[in-house]
Amino acid sequence: MTTAQSRDQIADQIAAELGHSFAGEMLAGGHYVPIVRDGRTLYTSGQVPRVGTTVVVTGRVGDAVSLEKAREGAQICALRCLTLLRRELGSLDGVEKVLRVGVFIQCTAEFTQQSEVADAASDLLHRVFGDAGVHVRTAVGVYQLPKNASVELEMTVAAKGDKA
C-alpha cells in the first residue's frame, strides 16, 4: 500500500523535475511585502520566474521566448507563490482553496496563447491541491514586466482555520 504524498512533497517534486530549488530568502524589491494575510485570505505579490537571484525566463513570448519556455516560467512563478504560502502557513496543507490566479505574459502583439501559458500554472496547482487547486484566473498579455521577465503570477488563497 502506497502512502499519498503531502502537498509539500508534491511541490518539492515538481521543483526537482524543473531542476530548481526555492530555498533561501525571497526578498521584495521595494516597499511592499511578498505576502499578506487578511483573516483566512492570503494574497501573494506578483512573482516572476526568479530562481535565487536570477530571472531564468526573460524576453518577449512569441519572439525570443517559446510557448514551452513561457509555460515553464509560469510554473516557476507558481512554485514561488507556493513557497511564500508554505512559509506563512508552515505547510501547504494549511491551504483550504486556491481562489484566484492572475498571470501576466510579456508578449508580442500577435501572440494569442496567454491561456496556454497560464494553463501550466493551473495544472501545477491542480497537481498539488487536487480539486482545492481549481481557481478563477485571468491571463493577459502585456508590453513589459519587471526585470524583463516573460511571466508574472499572483495568487489569492483561502487558508484553513480562523487566524486573523
C-alpha positions, 0 to 999 in steps of 0.5 A: 500500500502506497502512502499519498504524498503531502502537498509539500512533497508534491511541490518539492517534486515538481521543483526537482523535475524543473531542476530548481530549488526555492530555498533561501530568502525571497526578498521584495524589491521595494516597499511592499511585502511578498505576502499578506494575510487578511483573516483566512485570505492570503494574497501573494505579490506578483512573482516572476520566474526568479530562481535565487537571484536570477530571472531564468525566463526573460524576453518577449513570448512569441519572439525570443521566448517559446510557448514551452519556455513561457509555460515553464516560467509560469510554473516557476512563478507558481512554485514561488507563490507556493513557497511564500504560502508554505512559509506563512502557513508552515505547510501547504496543507494549511491551504483550504482553496486556491481562489484566484490566479492572475498571470501576466505574459510579456508578449508580442502583439500577435501572440494569442496563447496567454491561456496556454501559458497560464494553463501550466500554472493551473495544472501545477496547482491542480497537481498539488491541491487536487480539486482545492487547486481549481481557481478563477484566473485571468491571463493577459498579455502585456508590453513589459514586466519587471526585470524583463521577465516573460511571466508574472503570477499572483495568487489569492488563497483561502487558508484553513482555520480562523487566524486573523 
